[in-house]
Amino acid sequence: MINPQDFLSALKSVGIEFVAGVPDSLLKHVCACMSDCLAPDRHVVAANEGAAVGLAIGHFLATGRPGLVYMQNSGLGNTVNPLASLTDPDVYAIPMVLLIGWRGEMLANGAQKKDEPQHVKQGRITPDLLDVLGIPYRVVGADTDVLVCLQELKAHAVARSGPTAMVVRKGAFAPYQFKGAREEGHLPSREEAIHAVLKALPNDVPVVSTTGMASREVFEHRKFSQAGHHRDFLTVGGMGHASSIAAGIALCRPELKVVCIDGDGAVLMHMGSLAITSQRPNMLHIVLNNGAHDSVGGQPTRAAEISLARIAKQCGYALVQETASIEDTTEALRGMLEFPNSCLLEIRCRRGNRPDLGRPDRTPVQNRDDFMEFLGAAKK
């Protein structure tokens, strides 16, 4: 397996001095190592993958040296615009190396590694998408000589004046213990906050939950309370878009209070959506802020140092509030459920999840059908 610290040494050896990206579960050990070992001016956890490409473009323009951009393959979609319209050799010709975690990997025999539903299509099209973009790549496994690989890909990126990529298989990187944890024992867990939210909601309130651990914890709460799953739309992919989905429902069903259970990383990824979702008077937007990309390794986000509630207020939410306890959260929800205009509740919580947290045992299509039936919507 590839030692994450050896990977950082290889980056230094080939002259790559800047990295930016969005953490990925397959890359979580090397991402954690970057967070621990690289200075803030050498490593940026970006709001989204396209922004990470922009940071690497800026680095090249200022220094003449290629950077490295890391992401999960599901984030490739966020990079298509800057890769095709800025970095491409036919436009600004900006060299860089992409480090891409390959969820839903396709095997040599044509089979696919078992993964979550949202990664099936993404995994299948990852090589084809890179081919369409004209980006040369190498598949990286546990036995890859990363120094040789980086030397070749960096040299190719410089020679072609455009991006190259490393597509990383599951298990390629050896474990690394993240040291950047904060003291946060006084805060409720995310799951405790979700329990409090769901218990406070009337039975006629639809819920849209963001991708990752939050949706898994929503599903588990309904399962253990035997409440059924029909009220919840689990946004298992499309990070950052749960609030817009909720706003779309709120627009069509103005008589209902519509709840979005969101995460700080997801809000940061597409923060401009706050200015749109805030315009729905029946929107109750709940942001679970633990200052981390918790579902993919716990790497920090900028949300730990800023108030998302205050930003939401400036974006048009009529009522915003921040809480850091279950008691205050429950009290705030009572008022917000009665409030006649858009609300955002930012709940400060701690990182981590219980090790036996389950996964939804219903397919996305089953989830969709049950949720639409709950809303009284006939499929056309």
Secondary structure, DSSP 8 states (H G I E B T S, - for coil): -B-HHHHHHHHHHHT---EEE---STTHHHHHHHHHHS-TTTEEE-SSHHHHHHHHHHHHHHHS---EEEEEGGGHHHHHHHIIIIISTTTT---EEEEEE-TT-B-TTS-B----GGGHHHHHHHHHHHHHHT--EEEE-TT--HHHHHHHHHHHHHHHTSEEEEEE-TT-B-----------TTS-BHHHHHHHHHHHS-TT--EEE-TTHHHHHHHHHHHHHT--STTEEE--SSTT-HHHHHHHHHHH-TTS-EEEEEEHHHHHHTGGGHHHHTT-TTEEEEEEE-SEEGGGT-EE-GGGGS-HHHHHHHTT-SEEEEE-SHHHHHHHHHHHHH-SS-EEEEEE-BS---TT-----S-HHHHHHHHHHHTT----
